[in-house]
Amino acid sequence: MLRAFQLVDSSSIQLQRWKPLTSLVSSISITNRSFSSSTSCCCSSSRGSILFSQISSSRGNSLFRSFRISSISSQSSVDDVSSSKSFSSTTLQPTAELPKVSFCQWCGAAAKQAIPDGDDKIRSICTACDKVAYQNPKMVVGCLVEHDNMILLCKRKIQPGYGLWCLPSGYMEMGESAADGAARETLEEACAEVKILSPFAHLDIPYIGNSYIFFRAKMTSSEISPGPESLDCRFFPPSDIPFDSLAFSSMFVALKLYVEDLKAGQTTKFHYCTINKRPGSSASDIHAYTLVDHFRSQ
């Protein structure tokens, strides 16, 4: 399918390796990561925050400006994010029961449920070739498209969430970047060609094994129409966003964060948080969650 995607200054970013910062906050665990762009990082342990310095492009323009990430109370909602707590990277959240893999995807032989050597979790292991079928979280990407001070939403034509509203989004495909996938999903669901501007939010839902990345984007043309998976698509003023008719908790949280940023006059923030769904809740229970480990740029 045709894809409409432009990433600002994407070809000129260069990061360099940075070392783990063990003195920041006792409950923060940071491991070595190798990046591919030029940046520096400094931290202030006395304030319990991480200050990332500006990432600059080769043309002298900044792609992301300096920001400080602060943590928010584990029991806070997007309407109450004033108190802070430290982030714990070792806390495992409850997850929904994984589907049992009964046959090997490589040779077709029967699979058994066992803990592989050196592992600590039950996996599906082939009884013939001994290959292990790992079930890993999936990445969902989407766009928060702003146009004439309004936000683009699509009414779903498929389950789950049939007839409910959501940001144009969907699962990443192999061979594409997160931003590329977000633009593709927007084109598929709303026939809207967009330009990606910046990342807006990364939301994890461990209970269902989904990780969401939303990007701010703008229209490159004014035309929209429902795609094959949409009943309708339209632009909503922030005050008219149908919060009572949204499809998923991820959409509810992302749009609440967006409205909060608008009210605060801070439209360039980036958010990360974990959405802990209540065990046994369905996708339609969009309020059945607590928001934990909420980090936002300043």
Salt bridges, closest charged atoms under 4 A:
ASP9 OD1 - ARG59 NH2 2.25
ASP79 OD1 - LYS256 NZ 3.94
ASP119 OD2 - ARG123 NE 2.83
ASP120 OD1 - LYS121 NZ 3.45
GLU146 OE2 - ARG216 NH1 2.77
ASP148 OD2 - HIS147 NE2 3.45
GLU176 OE1 - ARG3 NH1 3.61
GLU176 OE2 - ARG184 NH2 2.72
ASP180 OD2 - ARG3 NH1 3.46
GLU185 OE2 - ARG184 NH1 3.06
GLU188 OE2 - ARG184 NH1 3.20
ASP204 OD1 - HIS202 NE2 2.97
ASP232 OD2 - ARG234 NH2 2.58
ASP261 OD2 - HIS271 NE2 2.81
ASP293 OD1 - LYS85 NZ 3.23
